[in-house]
Amino acid sequence: QVHPVESGGGLVQAGGSLRLSCAASITFFSLKVMGWYRQAPGKQRELVAFIVPGGNTNYADSVKGRFTISRDNAKNTVYLQMSSLKLEDTALYYCNVFPMPSSPNANWGQGTQVTVSS
């Protein structure tokens, strides 16, 4: 299982930018497909983006063109560059392997809070 530590969240005005980082302690990180997820109050956790070992990426329609996922395999770290932030991007952001672990015993980090204000 991955042991992620997310950071970089904060309070930002609509239209602003943030860069999230996730230090992921997991064996053979460079071979893993890694994803960013988010959970807004009262909603289920959802996929934001994922990146495969070779660097190809995929995004949820709601963030396409605004967010960029990247990875540094030498640092076991995944990043999420967020631009043109909207109020609806407000959520707790997590990273983990992709697909999203379904087991209730899956290990999740504390997440990092992103709050977008008007």
C-alpha positions, 0 to 999 in steps of 0.5 A, spaced: 500 500 500 501 507 498 503 511 504 502 518 501 503 525 504 499 531 501 501 538 501 500 545 498 493 546 499 490 553 501 485 558 501 485 562 494 481 566 490 477 564 484 482 564 478 488 563 482 493 557 482 496 552 487 501 546 486 499 540 490 505 535 492 504 528 494 510 524 497 508 517 496 512 511 500 510 505 496 515 500 493 516 501 485 513 507 485 516 508 478 511 503 476 505 505 479 499 509 476 498 514 480 492 519 481 489 525 485 482 525 488 478 529 491 472 529 496 467 535 497 463 536 503 457 531 502 460 528 496 463 522 494 471 521 493 472 522 485 478 522 481 481 528 478 487 526 474 492 520 473 498 519 470 501 512 468 509 510 469 511 513 462 508 520 463 501 519 459 495 523 463 488 523 464 483 528 467 476 528 469 472 533 464 471 538 470 478 540 470 481 538 463 485 544 461 486 547 468 489 542 472 496 538 470 498 532 473 506 530 473 511 526 477 518 525 479 520 518 480 526 520 483 523 523 489 517 518 489 512 525 488 506 526 484 504 533 483 498 537 481 498 544 478 491 547 478 490 553 475 483 558 473 481 555 480 473 555 481 469 555 487 467 548 485 474 545 486 473 546 493 475 540 496 480 535 500 485 533 495 488 526 496 493 522 492 493 514 491 494 509 486 489 508 480 484 505 480 482 508 486 482 503 492 476 500 493 477 496 500 475 500 506 482 498 509 485 502 504 491 507 506 489 514 505 493 520 507 490 526 511 489 530 504 490 537 503 485 542 503 483 547 497 478 552 498 477 557 493 473 563 495 469 568 490 
